[in-house]
Amino acid sequence: MPAIAVSPIPSAPAVRRRSPSVGSIGGASSSTAPNHRRRQSPPTLSNASPNAIGSKPRSAKPCAEERRHARQRRAKPLVEALKTWLEKTLDQLAGGSTLAQAIRYGLSRWEGLTRFIDAGRIEIDSNTVERSMRPVALNRKNALFAGSDHGAANWAMLASLIETCKRHSVNPQAYLTDVLTKLVNNCPNRRLAELTPWAWTAANP
């Protein structure tokens, strides 16, 4: 019996559906939609994050005076313009609205908010502090399963020592190894003050 060639069945062409534009919903196109009055946007610095104002790459480690000069030049005009915009916007809002309350909250703390402009040592945000607090918060959750109150207290003391070591740029493992060795070898009580992280750093440069 001769073979019969069967041609493949052509697939149906894909149907592309056009979704209605935002302006066409409700029968009005985007070109005929009414123009609503919009409030003026607050002043911004394009293509730059707040941390980029008055700072260099982390590897450069700019000094506080360099950051202060840069902030005076770049951030101060923006902050002054922002305050003007907030005050004008506040006059246009209902006194009891949520946005008005938020603006009044910021304006009442304006001195602290803008202190970074005159002090280069101050960070613009609190990211550094929050990162340092995160291990403490995680340890607090872990301490819920310490097994006993006494174990939780020991855990808290150990966590405090480790965080204190980090604060004084001390290697926690090297510190605890040295201190525990001295305690096991009957370090006299009169020398316990020498085992604090800040005193240990001076004795072990």
N, C-alpha and C positions, 0 to 999 in steps of 0.2 A: 504494500500500500504506500503510495507516494506521500512524503512528508508535506504537511500543510504549514506554510509560514503564517504566523499570527502576528500582526502588528500590535505594538503596545497601545493600550487605551490612553489617549491623551488626558492629562490631568486638567481639571477645571481651573481656569485662571483665578488667581487670588483676588478677592474682592477687597478693596481698600475703603474703609469707612472713614469718612471725615467727621471728626468730632467737632461739635459747634464751638466756636470761640467764646471767650468769656463775655465779650460784648454783645454776641448774638443771642444769648440766653434771654428769653422773655420777649423776643421779637425785635430787639434793637441791636444793630450792628455796632462794632467798636468805633466806627467812624461817626455814627450818629448818636452815640451815648452822650448824655449831658456831662458837662465838665463841672466837677465838684471842686470847691475851694479847698485847698490843702494848706496846712500849716507849714511854715518854713522849717526845713530840717536843721538840726543843730550843727554847729561847725565841726568839721572832721578833718583829719589829716589823712589824705588818700595814700593807699599802698604802704601804710606803716602801722604797726601795732603800738600800743601804749608803751611797751617795754623798749621799743626801738627809739623812743624819745630820750635823748641824753644818755645813751649807753652805746657800748661797742660790743662786738662779739665776745662771748664768755672767755675765750682764750686770751683776749687783749687785757681784760681786767682793768678798766678805766678807774682812775682815782676819783674820789668824791668831788674834788674841785672841777675836774673835767666834766663830770656829769652835771654839776650845778650850772656851769656856763652853758652847756648844751640845752638844758631845760629852760634857762632864762631866755635863750634865743628862740627855741622852737615851741616849747610847751606853754610858756606864759601867755603869749598872744591867744592861743587856742582856749586856754582856761578862762581868760577874761571874756572872750567872745561867748563862751558857753554860759557863763554866769549871766551875761546880758540877755541871752536867748531864754534862759530859764525864768528870769524875772519878767520878761515880756509875755512869755507863755503863761505864767502864773496869773497874770492879770486877765487873761482871756478865759480862764477856767472857773468852774463853780468852786466855791471855797471848800465844800465838803466832798469833792470828788477824790477818787483814789489817786489819780495822777497829781492833783494839787497837793495832796498830803505827802506824796513821794518827793515832789520838788521842794516843799518846805523843809522836809527832813534833810535833804542834801544841802540846802542853803543855810540851815541852822548849824551845820557842821563844816562850813566852807573853809574855815581856818585850818582845821585838821586835814581836810581833803587836799588842800593846795600846799601843804607844808613841804612836800617833796620838791617843789620848785626852788626853794631857798636852801635845801639841805640835800646835797648829792649822795650822802650816805644812806638816805631813806629810799627804800624800794617803792616803785609806783603801785604795785599790787602786793597782796599777801600770800602769793604762791609759795615763797620760800618758807614762810611760817607754817603754812598748811602741810607742805611736804614733810616738815620736821615733826609735825603732830600726828601724821598718819600712822607711823609705826606704834606710837603710844596708844592710839585708838584701837588698832588691831590687837595689840597685846592685851588691852582691857577686855576685849571680847573673849580672847583665849583664856584669860584668867578666870572666867566664869566656870571653867572646867578644871580648876586646879586640884580638886579633890577634897580640900579642907580649907578652913579659914587660915590656918597657920601656913599652909602651902601657898595660898594666894598672897599672903603678906610677904613671904620670901620672894615670890615671883615679882611683886611690885618693887621690892628693894633692888632686885637684880636689874629690872627694867630701868629704874632710876639711875643706877650706876652706869649702865650702857649708854643711856641718852646723855648723861653728864660727860662721859668720855667723848662722845661725838661733839658735844658743845665745845670741848677744849682741844679738839683735833687729836685725840688719843685713840690708838688702836685698841678697841675693847678686848680683843682676844689676848693681846700682849699684856695689857694691864691686868686682866683677871688672872692670867697665868702667873704673873710675877707676884701679885698680891696674895693669892691663895697659897703659893709656895712659901711666902714669908709667914703667913698665919700658921701653916702647918709646922713650920720650924720654930714656933713659939716666939713670935715677934712680941716684944714687951708692949704693955698697954700705953706707956708714955710715948711711944713712937707711932701710935695709930694715926695721928694727924698727918704723918708723912705718907700714908697710903691713900689719901684722897686723890682723885684724878688730877686736880690742879697742882698739888704738891708733887705728885708722881711725875708729872711732865717736867717740872724743873729739875728733878733728880735724874731723869732719863731723857735727855734731849735727843 
